[in-house]
Amino acid sequence: MPHNPQHEHNPRLRYRHTCPEGHGECKPGNMCRSCPSECATCQNLRYAHKGVCSSSDCFTCNHGYKHTIKHGDGRGTCEMADSQILVYGAAGLVALLLIAAAVYVVYYEAYRKRNLGKIFNRSKSKGALPT
């Protein structure tokens, strides 16, 4: 069998935890020290800004995200699954309604107390009970 230098393992090139050895697509020499939050594994053999892979360097995604291949080696983006968008949208709507209700109650009570005070003060001066 002829000697092929490409198959030799370079001891200076290491696998990183962002794309560990044994993962199908991972190769030694990964520039990424950390992945975007939606990625489970990521790799870029050429460039990673300050050691962080870009959002299109993901091999696998965290729970709730789906993988869309963008590169020939299997890297791609992780997009939020449709069911997750619905859950976050519903939670946001509920939170907004709770905040609106709290603001309404606080301002309505303050307005009511201020107007009742005026009614009682007027009625005492006239000698009549408030209606």
PyMOL commands that set and color helices and strands:
alter all, ss='L'
color gray80, all
select helices_A, chain A and resi 5-7+82-126
alter helices_A, ss='H'
color red, helices_A
select strands_A, chain A and resi 39-42+58-61+65-69+76-80
alter strands_A, ss='S'
color yellow, strands_A
deselect
rebuild
show_as cartoon
